[in-house]
Amino acid sequence: MKDVFYTFRFILKKIIIRIIILLMASVERRKHIRYDIQQEIDYIDPDSPGKIFAGVIKNISHSGMCLYVLNPVRIGKEITIKSKQELYREGIIVWFRETGEKFDIYKVGLKFL
């Protein structure tokens, strides 16, 4: 009887874990929908007056964007994005990753201010 109880408990735990994994996979944590686009932009770093850096937007939402840049930036840094249509938007870097590509390409998360 004791073995049956432990077997039942083990199977029940496995089922609960699978349900939790399925629920977590289906929950979208973002507040705003992201739209995939590939658009070249320039960005201005206030710490480098007179310099304009290049980047490419990967996706964008109401609250921020993911972009690729060629120069490393630090988390917490404020930058100004300038689109080819002369639209400006300020944001703060919230995450930063190296892509692992042959070239120095960095993936950056920007939250709009």
N, C-alpha and C positions, 0 to 999 in steps of 0.2 A: 504494500500500500504506500509506503514511504517513497519507493522508487517511482511509482506512478505520479505521485504529487510533484516530485522534483522534475520529472520529464514534462509534465503539463506546464509547470512554472517556466521551464526553459523555453518551451515552444511559445508560450504566451509572450515572454520577453522578446523573442525574435520577431514575432508578429507586430508588437508595439513599436519596436525599433524601425521596422520597415515602413510602418504607417507614418511615423515621425519624419523619416527621410523623404517620403513622397510628399508630405505636406510642406516641408521646408523647400523642396525643389519647385513647388508650384507657387510659392509666395514671392511676389515682386516687391523688393525692398525700396525701390526708388519711388519718390513722390511724383515725378514727372516722366512722361514717356520720352525716350531718347530716339532721335531720328538719325539714321546713318547717312552721312554725306561725306564727300571728299572735296574739300575746298581749301585752296591755299589762302593763308592769312599772313600778316606781319604782326609782330608784337613788339611792344616797347617796354624796356626794363628801366625803371626810374633810376637805378643805380648805374646805368650806362648811358649817360646823356648823349644824344646825337646818333646813337646806334639803333638800327632797326633789325630785328631778327626774323627769320622765316619759320613757318610751321604749316602743318596741314591738319585740318579738323577731321576727326574720325567720326564722331557723333556729337549731337547737340540736343539740349533740352531747355526748358524754361529756366532752370536753375544753374546750368553749367554746361561744360563740354569736355570731351576727351580729345586731345590733340597730340600730334607727333612734332617734336622739335629737334633741332640739331645741336643745341647748346644745353648743358645741364642747368637746371633751375632748382632752387631749394623750396621745400615745403614752407608755407607761410608767406612766401614772396608775393607781392601784388604786382600784376602786370596789366598792360592795356593791349587788348586785341584790336587790330585794325583790319577790316575786311577789304576786299578789292573794290567794294562799292563805297568806300570811304566811311563806313560805319564803325564807331568805336564802342568798346565795351570793356569795363574794368572787371578784374577777377583776382582771386587769390588761389595759389597752388595748394591743393589739398592732398595730392599724392603724386608720386614720381617713380617711374620704373625704367630701367634700361631694357631695351628690347632684345638684346642678345644678337642683334644683326652684326654683319661685318663692319658696317659703318657706325659711327656714333649717333644713334637715333634713340630718342627718349620718348616714352609715352607719359603724358601728363594729364592729371585731372584738375580742372579749373572750375571753381565755384564763382558764379557771378556775384558782384557786390551791388 
